[in-house]
């Protein structure tokens, strides 16, 4: 039955729901507090079915990272439709500020996950989280390069570092307005680069 097109589609839907739930629950609860049962419940998938798609909790964490990477690729793909790199960078800041309530409650999805995974003894997944952040840095660096600004790699580090900092502070202080204020400051900084 599962080899039929309908069965494969149902299976793909369950896998997708589990991946999405893993990203959401791990972001909200952290890796250590999240159980496979939590993810199954959030995905509305029977617990026993989870093991058909993901054998271990680490595989679900990898799925969460894949979701974060997919969301980032989707967002940057949409931003790439904008004609000007400066507009793209400002739109990214707007997207970050638009998530201020979630960020104030749970932090940056990838940044908090990378920090938590780095503390685990077994390692490996922390490097995968770092790759998601690296892809954001690469995209950002490309925008600065297209603006023909000097040291685009340093500018990308400053830009992404500012986002991680404002996310961390908004989360630590449970204050979404930190994202708003620092987002405005980051946009002004972008404008000042063009005036120099």
Secondary structure, 3 states (H helix, E strand, C coil): CCCCHHHHHHHHHHHHHHHHHHHHHHHHHCCCCCCHHHHHHHHCCCHHHHHHHCCCHHHHHHHHHHHHHHHHHHHHHHHCCCCCHHHHHHHHHHHHHHCHHHHHHHCCHHHHHHHHHHCCCCCCHHHHHHHHHHHHHHHHHHHHHHCCCCCHHHHHHHHHHHHHHHHHHHHHHCCCHHHHHHHHHHHHHHHHHHHC
